[in-house]
Amino acid sequence: MTLRRWLALCGVAWPILLVLAFTAVGGNTPDEKASGADVVSYFRDHKTASMIAALMVSIAAVLLVLFAARLHEVLRGDGSGGTAMPNAAFGGALILASGMLLLAAVHFALVQAADFRFAGSAQTLNVFDNNDFFVLIGGIAVLMLASGIATVRRPVLPRWLGWTAIVIGVLALAGPAGFVGALLAVVWSLVVAIMLLVRKDLIAVGPAEGSELSR
């Protein structure tokens, strides 16, 4: 496969890894009101799974940035539509990936604190672990709004994907609805990644397939 298709494949992989990390592997962790003893007990019993979940989120963050490089190329096209929004979309992906790495770091530290039976520290980190989503929401909002505007202005991708991204970006900033926006953003990214993976016309955007950049 060409480099561009590998980057598109990263876009398929990162949402799947992220969802699995939060559901099948991470499980239902203690809420922010849990006592230090309960937090220590839970994470000592689920140490391995919690550490694997943190690693999966970290890998997903790396794959997201690689996919964002391909998305940026598609949104930019030949540059006739301007580069401000494609650049902003890539910046949003970087913010989102940074937020994912922050989540992974906090979660790993929480597991370590519980393993060492530092009940006070574990309880504090658990509160943080339940409330460190603002970086994610900010990154999702920028990524979706910028991608949506870029797509509507110059529809390399189907224009309906642009309008959908704009709605998701607004939802991400709409308080309690932000969680719904985050879930929809993951689905949107997966749809776009699959489209970039299978559509030859989008794969051909930019330098020719036989050039060095496409290898």
KOLKEFI-26659 format. One record per atom (N, C-alpha, C): chain; x, y, z; residue in one letter; residue number from 1. Coordinates in Angstrom, 3 decimals. Example, Ala and Ser with C-alpha at 12.3 -4.5 7.8 and 13.67 -1.06 7.14 Angstrom:
BEGIN
chain:x:y:z:res:n
A:13.190:-5.690:7.800:a:1
A:12.300:-4.500:7.800:a:1
A:13.200:-3.300:7.800:a:1
A:12.850:-2.250:7.080:s:2
A:13.670:-1.060:7.140:s:2
A:12.900:0.030:7.870:s:2
REM end
This chain:
BEGIN
chain:x:y:z:res:n
A:0.836:-1.198:0.000:m:1
A:0.000:0.000:0.000:m:1
A:0.871:1.248:0.000:m:1
A:0.326:2.338:-0.524:t:2
A:1.039:3.602:-0.512:t:2
A:1.019:4.194:0.889:t:2
A:1.882:5.195:1.081:l:3
A:1.939:5.863:2.378:l:3
A:0.587:6.464:2.738:l:3
A:-0.086:7.068:1.737:r:4
A:-1.371:7.709:2.023:r:4
A:-2.403:6.701:2.529:r:4
A:-2.384:5.512:1.973:r:5
A:-3.356:4.501:2.420:r:5
A:-3.015:3.990:3.819:r:5
A:-1.733:3.913:4.131:w:6
A:-1.346:3.551:5.494:w:6
A:-1.812:4.608:6.493:w:6
A:-1.699:5.876:6.102:l:7
A:-2.155:6.952:6.985:l:7
A:-3.663:6.900:7.158:l:7
A:-4.378:6.578:6.090:a:8
A:-5.831:6.418:6.194:a:8
A:-6.174:5.243:7.103:a:8
A:-5.388:4.183:7.026:l:9
A:-5.609:3.018:7.882:l:9
A:-5.417:3.382:9.357:l:9
A:-4.490:4.296:9.633:c:10
A:-4.328:4.802:11.009:c:10
A:-5.621:5.440:11.486:c:10
A:-6.335:6.089:10.555:g:11
A:-7.608:6.705:10.908:g:11
A:-8.687:5.699:11.222:g:11
A:-8.578:4.510:10.662:v:12
A:-9.515:3.434:10.995:v:12
A:-9.165:2.832:12.349:v:12
A:-7.861:2.725:12.616:a:13
A:-7.401:2.027:13.820:a:13
A:-7.593:2.838:15.100:a:13
A:-7.340:4.173:15.053:w:14
A:-7.330:4.916:16.316:w:14
A:-8.697:4.971:16.995:w:14
A:-9.820:5.160:16.270:p:15
A:-11.101:5.170:16.978:p:15
A:-11.440:3.816:17.592:p:15
A:-11.078:2.731:16.883:i:16
A:-11.361:1.397:17.403:i:16
A:-10.564:1.144:18.681:i:16
A:-9.285:1.496:18.671:l:17
A:-8.442:1.343:19.865:l:17
A:-8.985:2.152:21.034:l:17
A:-9.397:3.388:20.737:l:18
A:-9.881:4.273:21.802:l:18
A:-11.158:3.729:22.438:l:18
A:-12.092:3.299:21.609:v:19
A:-13.357:2.769:22.127:v:19
A:-13.121:1.494:22.933:v:19
A:-12.270:0.611:22.430:l:20
A:-11.965:-0.623:23.157:l:20
A:-11.295:-0.327:24.497:l:20
A:-10.419:0.680:24.510:a:21
A:-9.724:1.039:25.749:a:21
A:-10.692:1.496:26.821:a:21
A:-11.708:2.272:26.422:f:22
A:-12.649:2.821:27.390:f:22
A:-13.764:1.846:27.768:f:22
A:-14.005:0.844:26.928:t:23
A:-15.126:-0.067:27.182:t:23
A:-14.656:-1.470:27.566:t:23
A:-14.196:-2.212:26.584:a:24
A:-13.854:-3.616:26.827:a:24
A:-12.687:-3.805:27.777:a:24
A:-11.703:-2.894:27.749:v:25
A:-10.494:-3.072:28.565:v:25
A:-10.563:-2.266:29.864:v:25
A:-10.832:-0.963:29.733:g:26
A:-10.831:-0.096:30.912:g:26
A:-11.933:-0.394:31.902:g:26
A:-13.112:-0.685:31.390:g:27
A:-14.219:-1.034:32.272:g:27
A:-14.834:0.162:32.977:g:27
A:-15.676:-0.142:33.942:n:28
A:-16.411:0.874:34.700:n:28
A:-15.623:1.268:35.943:n:28
A:-14.800:2.287:35.824:t:29
A:-13.935:2.705:36.926:t:29
A:-14.726:3.472:37.991:t:29
A:-14.176:3.631:39.199:p:30
A:-14.883:4.357:40.270:p:30
A:-15.178:5.799:39.878:p:30
A:-16.325:6.311:40.335:d:31
A:-16.649:7.704:40.026:d:31
A:-15.864:8.636:40.929:d:31
A:-16.038:9.942:40.712:e:32
A:-15.225:10.932:41.418:e:32
A:-15.533:11.016:42.908:e:32
A:-16.658:10.443:43.351:k:33
A:-17.034:10.493:44.763:k:33
A:-16.549:9.268:45.547:k:33
A:-15.881:8.345:44.876:a:34
A:-15.422:7.123:45.545:a:34
A:-14.369:7.437:46.595:a:34
A:-14.393:6.686:47.675:s:35
A:-13.404:6.870:48.742:s:35
A:-12.040:6.376:48.293:s:35
A:-11.009:6.820:49.014:g:36
A:-9.661:6.383:48.693:g:36
A:-9.515:4.875:48.771:g:36
A:-10.152:4.276:49.779:a:37
A:-10.067:2.821:49.947:a:37
A:-10.710:2.095:48.764:a:37
A:-11.845:2.595:48.303:d:38
A:-12.516:1.958:47.164:d:38
A:-11.693:2.093:45.893:d:38
A:-11.072:3.256:45.720:v:39
A:-10.243:3.477:44.535:v:39
A:-9.041:2.539:44.544:v:39
A:-8.382:2.443:45.684:v:40
A:-7.228:1.553:45.808:v:40
A:-7.638:0.110:45.539:v:40
A:-8.753:-0.306:46.123:s:41
A:-9.219:-1.684:45.955:s:41
A:-9.516:-2.000:44.495:s:41
A:-10.201:-1.079:43.829:y:42
A:-10.581:-1.334:42.428:y:42
A:-9.351:-1.447:41.539:y:42
A:-8.453:-0.479:41.625:f:43
A:-7.331:-0.464:40.692:f:43
A:-6.265:-1.506:41.028:f:43
A:-6.214:-1.950:42.260:r:44
A:-5.331:-3.083:42.562:r:44
A:-5.888:-4.363:41.950:r:44
A:-7.225:-4.469:41.923:d:45
A:-7.860:-5.647:41.326:d:45
A:-7.850:-5.608:39.802:d:45
A:-7.728:-4.409:39.232:h:46
A:-7.781:-4.253:37.778:h:46
A:-6.510:-3.572:37.261:h:46
A:-5.395:-3.858:37.886:k:47
A:-4.150:-3.170:37.553:k:47
A:-3.735:-3.406:36.105:k:47
A:-3.661:-4.669:35.701:t:48
A:-3.175:-4.988:34.358:t:48
A:-4.081:-4.402:33.280:t:48
A:-5.379:-4.587:33.433:a:49
A:-6.322:-4.076:32.435:a:49
A:-6.244:-2.556:32.338:a:49
A:-6.103:-1.889:33.475:s:50
A:-6.039:-0.426:33.479:s:50
A:-4.770:0.077:32.810:s:50
A:-3.659:-0.606:33.022:m:51
A:-2.403:-0.204:32.388:m:51
A:-2.445:-0.450:30.881:m:51
A:-3.066:-1.552:30.486:i:52
A:-3.209:-1.829:29.052:i:52
A:-4.102:-0.781:28.407:i:52
A:-5.173:-0.380:29.100:a:53
A:-6.072:0.651:28.570:a:53
A:-5.322:1.961:28.352:a:53
A:-4.472:2.335:29.313:a:54
A:-3.679:3.565:29.167:a:54
A:-2.739:3.478:27.975:a:54
A:-2.129:2.312:27.779:l:55
A:-1.227:2.117:26.640:l:55
A:-2.002:2.203:25.324:l:55
A:-3.194:1.628:25.284:m:56
A:-4.015:1.664:24.071:m:56
A:-4.401:3.093:23.706:m:56
A:-4.725:3.895:24.705:v:57
A:-5.066:5.298:24.456:v:57
A:-3.849:6.043:23.914:v:57
A:-2.665:5.744:24.450:s:58
A:-1.438:6.385:23.963:s:58
A:-1.166:6.037:22.506:s:58
A:-1.331:4.766:22.163:i:59
A:-1.127:4.343:20.776:i:59
A:-2.151:5.006:19.865:i:59
A:-3.397:5.081:20.339:a:60
A:-4.452:5.726:19.557:a:60
A:-4.112:7.190:19.280:a:60
A:-3.508:7.869:20.255:a:61
A:-3.126:9.272:20.075:a:61
A:-2.088:9.416:18.963:a:61
A:-1.121:8.511:18.926:v:62
A:-0.093:8.540:17.883:v:62
A:-0.725:8.306:16.510:v:62
A:-1.610:7.314:16.425:l:63
A:-2.272:7.001:15.158:l:63
A:-3.153:8.151:14.695:l:63
A:-3.782:8.846:15.644:l:64
A:-4.618:9.996:15.305:l:64
A:-3.805:11.081:14.596:l:64
A:-2.622:11.380:15.115:v:65
A:-1.789:12.422:14.506:v:65
A:-1.359:12.009:13.097:v:65
A:-1.017:10.741:12.917:l:66
A:-0.633:10.264:11.585:l:66
A:-1.807:10.379:10.612:l:66
A:-2.998:10.015:11.067:f:67
A:-4.182:10.165:10.225:f:67
A:-4.465:11.636:9.937:f:67
A:-4.270:12.486:10.918:a:68
A:-4.527:13.912:10.745:a:68
A:-3.639:14.507:9.664:a:68
A:-2.431:13.968:9.495:a:69
A:-1.554:14.446:8.422:a:69
A:-2.178:14.180:7.061:a:69
A:-2.785:13.009:6.909:r:70
A:-3.469:12.682:5.643:r:70
A:-4.729:13.526:5.467:r:70
A:-5.494:13.699:6.549:l:71
A:-6.701:14.518:6.472:l:71
A:-6.355:15.956:6.093:l:71
A:-5.288:16.467:6.666:h:72
A:-4.834:17.831:6.341:h:72
A:-4.523:17.955:4.855:h:72
A:-3.862:16.946:4.295:e:73
A:-3.524:16.962:2.881:e:73
A:-4.782:16.997:2.013:e:73
A:-5.783:16.202:2.384:v:74
A:-7.021:16.153:1.619:v:74
A:-7.788:17.471:1.725:v:74
A:-7.885:18.002:2.936:l:75
A:-8.617:19.258:3.133:l:75
A:-7.929:20.422:2.418:l:75
A:-6.601:20.392:2.367:r:76
A:-5.845:21.454:1.717:r:76
A:-5.944:21.370:0.203:r:76
A:-5.922:20.132:-0.338:g:77
A:-5.984:19.937:-1.783:g:77
A:-4.883:20.681:-2.489:g:77
A:-5.245:21.445:-3.510:d:78
A:-4.247:22.217:-4.253:d:78
A:-4.020:23.596:-3.653:d:78
A:-4.679:23.872:-2.523:g:79
A:-4.479:25.144:-1.845:g:79
A:-5.367:26.255:-2.334:g:79
A:-6.213:25.967:-3.345:s:80
A:-7.053:27.032:-3.903:s:80
A:-8.128:27.495:-2.931:s:80
A:-8.471:26.655:-1.962:g:81
A:-9.488:27.031:-0.981:g:81
A:-8.904:27.661:0.264:g:81
A:-7.579:27.888:0.274:g:82
A:-6.931:28.442:1.458:g:82
A:-6.456:27.334:2.383:g:82
A:-5.526:27.664:3.258:t:83
A:-4.944:26.668:4.162:t:83
A:-5.284:26.910:5.630:t:83
A:-5.996:27.984:5.935:a:84
A:-6.262:28.316:7.333:a:84
A:-7.058:27.218:8.034:a:84
A:-8.162:26.786:7.430:m:85
A:-8.993:25.774:8.067:m:85
A:-8.323:24.396:8.102:m:85
A:-7.681:23.932:7.016:p:86
A:-6.935:22.671:7.122:p:86
A:-5.866:22.709:8.208:p:86
A:-5.167:23.840:8.335:n:87
A:-4.159:23.963:9.389:n:87
A:-4.805:23.924:10.773:n:87
A:-5.956:24.602:10.905:a:88
A:-6.663:24.597:12.187:a:88
A:-7.136:23.191:12.536:a:88
A:-7.591:22.445:11.523:a:89
A:-8.035:21.068:11.760:a:89
A:-6.885:20.205:12.270:a:89
A:-5.719:20.369:11.661:f:90
A:-4.554:19.611:12.126:f:90
A:-4.180:20.017:13.550:f:90
A:-4.284:21.324:13.840:g:91
A:-4.027:21.780:15.205:g:91
A:-5.006:21.180:16.194:g:91
A:-6.274:21.071:15.794:g:92
A:-7.265:20.446:16.661:g:92
A:-6.940:18.994:16.942:g:92
A:-6.455:18.289:15.905:a:93
A:-6.049:16.896:16.097:a:93
A:-4.885:16.786:17.076:a:93
A:-3.950:17.742:17.003:l:94
A:-2.825:17.743:17.942:l:94
A:-3.302:17.987:19.375:l:94
A:-4.267:18.896:19.535:i:95
A:-4.821:19.148:20.875:i:95
A:-5.518:17.899:21.390:i:95
A:-6.308:17.263:20.527:l:96
A:-7.016:16.051:20.917:l:96
A:-6.043:14.942:21.305:l:96
A:-5.001:14.757:20.494:a:97
A:-4.005:13.723:20.804:a:97
A:-3.294:14.032:22.114:a:97
A:-3.003:15.309:22.372:s:98
A:-2.371:15.696:23.637:s:98
A:-3.294:15.382:24.814:s:98
A:-4.586:15.641:24.627:g:99
A:-5.545:15.320:25.677:g:99
A:-5.613:13.832:25.948:g:99
A:-5.543:13.032:24.895:m:100
A:-5.553:11.576:25.069:m:100
A:-4.319:11.103:25.826:m:100
A:-3.168:11.693:25.517:l:101
A:-1.948:11.328:26.236:l:101
A:-2.021:11.764:27.697:l:101
A:-2.654:12.913:27.942:l:102
A:-2.846:13.362:29.324:l:102
A:-3.720:12.376:30.082:l:102
A:-4.806:11.933:29.455:l:103
A:-5.678:10.938:30.072:l:103
A:-4.901:9.677:30.422:l:103
A:-4.085:9.217:29.477:a:104
A:-3.310:7.996:29.695:a:104
A:-2.328:8.171:30.844:a:104
A:-1.667:9.331:30.907:a:105
A:-0.678:9.582:31.959:a:105
A:-1.339:9.629:33.333:a:105
A:-2.468:10.329:33.426:v:106
A:-3.180:10.418:34.704:v:106
A:-3.665:9.037:35.136:v:106
A:-4.195:8.279:34.190:h:107
A:-4.720:6.946:34.518:h:107
A:-3.598:6.023:34.981:h:107
A:-2.454:6.106:34.308:f:108
A:-1.315:5.267:34.711:f:108
A:-0.835:5.654:36.106:f:108
A:-0.758:6.956:36.375:a:109
A:-0.346:7.412:37.709:a:109
A:-1.340:6.958:38.769:a:109
A:-2.614:6.970:38.426:l:110
A:-3.648:6.502:39.350:l:110
A:-3.464:5.027:39.691:l:110
A:-3.171:4.227:38.675:v:111
A:-2.927:2.793:38.907:v:111
A:-1.718:2.597:39.818:v:111
A:-0.674:3.361:39.577:q:112
A:0.532:3.246:40.396:q:112
A:0.255:3.651:41.849:q:112
A:-0.461:4.752:42.029:a:113
A:-0.789:5.205:43.387:a:113
A:-1.603:4.153:44.134:a:113
A:-2.544:3.536:43.430:a:114
A:-3.352:2.491:44.058:a:114
A:-2.507:1.266:44.393:a:114
A:-1.589:0.936:43.485:d:115
A:-0.736:-0.232:43.720:d:115
A:0.165:-0.034:44.928:d:115
A:0.595:1.215:45.174:f:116
A:1.423:1.529:46.326:f:116
A:0.597:1.813:47.583:f:116
A:-0.717:1.705:47.446:r:117
A:-1.659:1.940:48.546:r:117
A:-1.597:3.381:49.063:r:117
A:-1.341:4.320:48.175:f:118
A:-1.397:5.741:48.530:f:118
A:-2.847:6.204:48.383:f:118
A:-3.659:5.941:49.388:a:119
A:-5.100:6.159:49.268:a:119
A:-5.449:7.614:48.957:a:119
A:-4.787:8.549:49.639:g:120
A:-5.078:9.963:49.409:g:120
A:-4.740:10.386:47.995:g:120
A:-3.560:10.009:47.543:s:121
A:-3.147:10.351:46.185:s:121
A:-4.041:9.679:45.148:s:121
A:-4.380:8.424:45.409:a:122
A:-5.235:7.688:44.479:a:122
A:-6.611:8.337:44.365:a:122
A:-7.157:8.788:45.496:q:123
A:-8.463:9.439:45.476:q:123
A:-8.403:10.748:44.690:q:123
A:-7.347:11.522:44.904:t:124
A:-7.183:12.783:44.180:t:124
A:-7.031:12.539:42.680:t:124
A:-6.193:11.581:42.326:l:125
A:-5.995:11.269:40.913:l:125
A:-7.271:10.723:40.288:l:125
A:-8.071:10.025:41.069:n:126
A:-9.328:9.503:40.547:n:126
A:-10.306:10.632:40.215:n:126
A:-10.310:11.671:41.057:v:127
A:-11.137:12.843:40.748:v:127
A:-10.653:13.487:39.449:v:127
A:-9.344:13.604:39.320:f:128
A:-8.757:14.164:38.094:f:128
A:-9.086:13.283:36.899:f:128
A:-8.984:11.972:37.088:d:129
A:-9.232:11.014:36.014:d:129
A:-10.665:11.110:35.499:d:129
A:-11.583:11.495:36.363:n:130
A:-12.986:11.626:35.980:n:130
A:-13.328:12.999:35.402:n:130
A:-12.368:13.916:35.434:n:131
A:-12.671:15.289:35.009:n:131
A:-11.597:15.902:34.109:n:131
A:-10.829:15.065:33.427:d:132
A:-9.753:15.599:32.585:d:132
A:-10.111:15.564:31.097:d:132
A:-11.402:15.733:30.819:f:133
A:-11.879:15.627:29.443:f:133
A:-11.915:16.954:28.695:f:133
A:-11.599:18.073:29.376:f:134
A:-11.734:19.373:28.720:f:134
A:-10.765:19.542:27.546:f:134
A:-9.561:18.986:27.681:v:135
A:-8.617:19.061:26.561:v:135
A:-9.163:18.276:25.371:v:135
A:-9.777:17.136:25.643:l:136
A:-10.377:16.341:24.577:l:136
A:-11.478:17.123:23.867:l:136
A:-12.365:17.714:24.658:i:137
A:-13.491:18.446:24.083:i:137
A:-13.002:19.618:23.229:i:137
A:-11.996:20.337:23.731:g:138
A:-11.451:21.449:22.965:g:138
A:-10.860:20.996:21.648:g:138
A:-10.093:19.917:21.686:g:139
A:-9.489:19.395:20.464:g:139
A:-10.524:18.910:19.471:g:139
A:-11.545:18.217:19.988:i:140
A:-12.612:17.727:19.113:i:140
A:-13.342:18.889:18.458:i:140
A:-13.649:19.925:19.226:a:141
A:-14.374:21.073:18.684:a:141
A:-13.588:21.742:17.563:a:141
A:-12.290:21.981:17.784:v:142
A:-11.470:22.623:16.756:v:142
A:-11.354:21.730:15.525:v:142
A:-11.083:20.450:15.741:l:143
A:-10.935:19.509:14.628:l:143
A:-12.200:19.441:13.792:l:143
A:-13.350:19.301:14.443:m:144
A:-14.610:19.158:13.717:m:144
A:-15.022:20.452:13.021:m:144
A:-14.964:21.564:13.735:l:145
A:-15.381:22.833:13.132:l:145
A:-14.497:23.204:11.938:l:145
A:-13.185:23.086:12.108:a:146
A:-12.274:23.446:11.025:a:146
A:-12.410:22.491:9.840:a:146
A:-12.520:21.188:10.116:s:147
A:-12.694:20.218:9.027:s:147
A:-14.003:20.471:8.302:s:147
A:-15.050:20.757:9.080:g:148
A:-16.355:21.005:8.478:g:148
A:-16.363:22.235:7.596:g:148
A:-15.803:23.320:8.095:i:149
A:-15.775:24.563:7.316:i:149
A:-14.939:24.382:6.046:i:149
A:-13.788:23.721:6.189:a:150
A:-12.942:23.478:5.024:a:150
A:-13.664:22.636:3.979:a:150
A:-14.413:21.642:4.416:t:151
A:-15.123:20.754:3.493:t:151
A:-16.290:21.460:2.821:t:151
A:-17.021:22.275:3.570:v:152
A:-18.149:23.010:2.982:v:152
A:-17.658:24.029:1.963:v:152
A:-16.543:24.695:2.270:r:153
A:-16.009:25.729:1.361:r:153
A:-15.418:25.111:0.103:r:153
A:-14.750:23.979:0.256:r:154
A:-14.122:23.324:-0.892:r:154
A:-14.310:21.817:-0.737:r:154
A:-15.420:21.295:-1.249:p:155
A:-15.819:19.913:-0.921:p:155
A:-15.006:18.835:-1.634:p:155
A:-13.781:18.616:-1.178:v:156
A:-13.027:17.450:-1.633:v:156
A:-13.708:16.207:-1.085:v:156
A:-14.041:16.261:0.212:l:157
A:-14.898:15.249:0.819:l:157
A:-16.350:15.631:0.511:l:157
A:-17.288:14.688:0.618:p:158
A:-18.697:15.033:0.415:p:158
A:-19.124:16.175:1.338:p:158
A:-19.891:17.101:0.804:r:159
A:-20.254:18.284:1.577:r:159
A:-21.066:17.931:2.826:r:159
A:-21.851:16.842:2.772:w:160
A:-22.645:16.465:3.945:w:160
A:-21.749:16.113:5.129:w:160
A:-20.555:15.606:4.835:l:161
A:-19.608:15.336:5.919:l:161
A:-19.135:16.634:6.560:l:161
A:-19.040:17.687:5.751:g:162
A:-18.657:18.988:6.286:g:162
A:-19.708:19.547:7.226:g:162
A:-20.966:19.523:6.786:w:163
A:-22.034:20.032:7.652:w:163
A:-22.175:19.190:8.917:w:163
A:-22.002:17.878:8.767:t:164
A:-22.064:16.997:9.945:t:164
A:-20.965:17.340:10.934:t:164
A:-19.760:17.597:10.426:a:165
A:-18.635:17.942:11.300:a:165
A:-18.891:19.247:12.044:a:165
A:-19.490:20.214:11.368:i:166
A:-19.792:21.489:12.022:i:166
A:-20.780:21.286:13.164:i:166
A:-21.820:20.487:12.927:v:167
A:-22.800:20.199:13.984:v:167
A:-22.127:19.495:15.157:v:167
A:-21.268:18.532:14.862:i:168
A:-20.560:17.801:15.927:i:168
A:-19.666:18.749:16.716:i:168
A:-18.993:19.668:16.017:g:169
A:-18.130:20.630:16.701:g:169
A:-18.907:21.504:17.662:g:169
A:-20.104:21.934:17.254:v:170
A:-20.949:22.736:18.136:v:170
A:-21.428:21.897:19.322:v:170
A:-21.824:20.660:19.050:l:171
A:-22.277:19.769:20.130:l:171
A:-21.182:19.543:21.167:l:171
A:-19.943:19.440:20.695:a:172
A:-18.828:19.188:21.609:a:172
A:-18.689:20.282:22.657:a:172
A:-19.144:21.502:22.318:l:173
A:-19.029:22.631:23.241:l:173
A:-20.336:22.911:23.984:l:173
A:-21.318:22.037:23.814:a:174
A:-22.652:22.290:24.365:a:174
A:-22.867:21.623:25.718:a:174
A:-21.925:21.795:26.623:g:175
A:-22.084:21.296:27.998:g:175
A:-22.263:19.792:28.055:g:175
A:-23.362:19.312:28.670:p:176
A:-23.591:17.864:28.792:p:176
A:-23.639:17.140:27.451:p:176
A:-24.018:17.860:26.394:a:177
A:-24.067:17.243:25.067:a:177
A:-22.671:17.000:24.498:a:177
A:-21.643:17.510:25.187:g:178
A:-20.280:17.324:24.718:g:178
A:-19.896:15.864:24.591:g:178
A:-20.440:15.021:25.468:f:179
A:-20.138:13.592:25.407:f:179
A:-20.690:12.989:24.118:f:179
A:-21.899:13.414:23.730:v:180
A:-22.485:12.947:22.475:v:180
A:-21.640:13.426:21.300:v:180
A:-21.197:14.683:21.366:g:181
A:-20.344:15.216:20.317:g:181
A:-19.053:14.431:20.183:g:181
A:-18.474:14.022:21.309:a:182
A:-17.233:13.246:21.280:a:182
A:-17.446:11.892:20.607:a:182
A:-18.543:11.227:20.940:l:183
A:-18.843:9.931:20.327:l:183
A:-19.063:10.077:18.822:l:183
A:-19.805:11.113:18.433:l:184
A:-20.066:11.335:17.011:l:184
A:-18.780:11.696:16.262:l:184
A:-17.871:12.404:16.930:a:185
A:-16.597:12.756:16.304:a:185
A:-15.780:11.506:15.992:a:185
A:-15.825:10.533:16.894:v:186
A:-15.119:9.271:16.662:v:186
A:-15.713:8.559:15.450:v:186
A:-17.048:8.543:15.361:v:187
A:-17.713:7.906:14.219:v:187
A:-17.372:8.655:12.930:v:187
A:-17.396:9.988:12.980:w:188
A:-17.074:10.805:11.804:w:188
A:-15.662:10.500:11.311:w:188
A:-14.723:10.446:12.228:s:189
A:-13.337:10.162:11.860:s:189
A:-13.218:8.791:11.209:s:189
A:-13.944:7.816:11.738:l:190
A:-13.896:6.464:11.187:l:190
A:-14.474:6.439:9.770:l:190
A:-15.582:7.132:9.560:v:191
A:-16.199:7.189:8.233:v:191
A:-15.252:7.836:7.225:v:191
A:-14.651:8.964:7.607:v:192
A:-13.731:9.663:6.710:v:192
A:-12.508:8.796:6.412:v:192
A:-11.984:8.122:7.423:a:193
A:-10.805:7.275:7.223:a:193
A:-11.098:6.148:6.244:a:193
A:-12.244:5.513:6.395:i:194
A:-12.621:4.435:5.475:i:194
A:-12.773:4.981:4.053:i:194
A:-13.361:6.171:3.949:m:195
A:-13.527:6.801:2.641:m:195
A:-12.175:7.080:1.991:m:195
A:-11.230:7.591:2.781:l:196
A:-9.893:7.868:2.248:l:196
A:-9.163:6.578:1.878:l:196
A:-9.499:5.505:2.570:l:197
A:-8.841:4.231:2.321:l:197
A:-9.315:3.588:1.020:l:197
A:-10.595:3.766:0.685:v:198
A:-11.159:3.028:-0.445:v:198
A:-11.353:3.868:-1.701:v:198
A:-11.416:5.195:-1.568:r:199
A:-11.687:6.032:-2.738:r:199
A:-10.400:6.450:-3.433:r:199
A:-10.218:5.984:-4.645:k:200
A:-8.997:6.263:-5.410:k:200
A:-8.855:7.742:-5.746:k:200
A:-9.966:8.433:-5.972:d:201
A:-9.869:9.834:-6.357:d:201
A:-9.340:10.695:-5.220:d:201
A:-9.691:10.334:-3.983:l:202
A:-9.181:11.095:-2.849:l:202
A:-7.747:10.710:-2.531:l:202
A:-7.404:9.462:-2.765:i:203
A:-6.032:9.017:-2.533:i:203
A:-5.073:9.734:-3.481:i:203
A:-5.581:10.108:-4.645:a:204
A:-4.715:10.711:-5.655:a:204
A:-4.498:12.202:-5.455:a:204
A:-5.133:12.812:-4.437:v:205
A:-4.974:14.249:-4.216:v:205
A:-3.519:14.553:-3.886:v:205
A:-2.945:15.593:-4.495:g:206
A:-1.559:15.988:-4.200:g:206
A:-0.605:15.361:-5.185:g:206
A:0.638:15.034:-4.746:p:207
A:1.631:14.457:-5.646:p:207
A:1.151:13.126:-6.240:p:207
A:1.605:12.795:-7.386:a:208
A:1.162:11.570:-8.068:a:208
A:1.541:10.351:-7.271:a:208
A:0.777:9.270:-7.490:e:209
A:0.991:8.038:-6.731:e:209
A:2.395:7.500:-6.907:e:209
A:3.021:7.772:-8.043:g:210
A:4.347:7.216:-8.278:g:210
A:5.481:8.060:-7.707:g:210
A:5.151:9.212:-7.104:s:211
A:6.191:10.091:-6.588:s:211
A:6.744:9.568:-5.271:s:211
A:7.830:10.177:-4.824:e:212
A:8.452:9.734:-3.582:e:212
A:7.539:9.901:-2.389:e:212
A:6.733:10.973:-2.370:l:213
A:5.866:11.227:-1.221:l:213
A:4.778:10.178:-1.081:l:213
A:4.430:9.486:-2.130:s:214
A:3.347:8.508:-2.055:s:214
A:3.860:7.110:-1.736:s:214
A:5.151:6.960:-1.591:r:215
A:5.708:5.633:-1.330:r:215
A:5.711:5.317:0.157:r:215
REM end
